[in-house]
């Protein structure tokens, strides 16, 4: 199958799922929006998990169907299901995972790896700029949360 047809089929199969991920939404209306979706769709890796499987590999996951539990320090924090995604901070910032993700039902997912994502971003500067804004916002939020924890613990925060 030629690359163009492969991309078109992959985009058709994954377009709705990709559009649910806010930082992957590209609406530049420059004739390349569908190309971007196609590029992302062709590098997504299909993954399947059964209840109890721990999902710990690098990359961002998009849940096509099923439910996963997010666990931090052994405590259940939240559950995600159809259309949700996780791992975006590790994907964007290339930082280690901070939570365990475990399948709580049979799951069909797609995985996006950082090298594939970074390669695609070189073609779409507008998306890269939006990702940079999201990254800076997330890191500022993390810093504020860390400072609040230190204050709550009774320690002084020195900048």
C-alpha positions, 0 to 999 in steps of 0.5 A: 500500500502506498504511503498516501493511501496508508495515511488516508486510511489511518487518518479516517480510522483515528481522526475523531480520536485525535480531534478529542485531544486538545493539544493535537487540534490543528485549525490553521486552515492552511490546507495542511490540517488534514495532513497533520492528522494523517501524520499523527495517525500513521505513527500511532501504535495500536495497543491492547490491554486486559484488566490488571495490566499495568501500562508503563511504557513511554509515550502518550496513550489515547483510549479508543475504548476501555477504562484505566485507573491512574494511581499515584503513590499506591492511591487511586486518583482518577479513572479515564475511559473512551476518548481520554488520553494520558501521558501528554506531559511526558510526551511534551516535556520528556520527563519521567512518568509520575503515575502508574496507569492500570487497565481496569477493563479491556482496553484498545488504545493508540500510543504516540512516541516522543520521537515520532511526535517531535519529528511531526512537529518540525513540519507544523510550527503552529502546533509546536508553538501551542505545545510550548505554551501548554508546556510552560503553563503546566510547568508553572502550575507544577511549580505553584503546587510544589510551593503550596505543598512546602508552605503547607508543610511549614517550610519556607519557600525561597526563590 
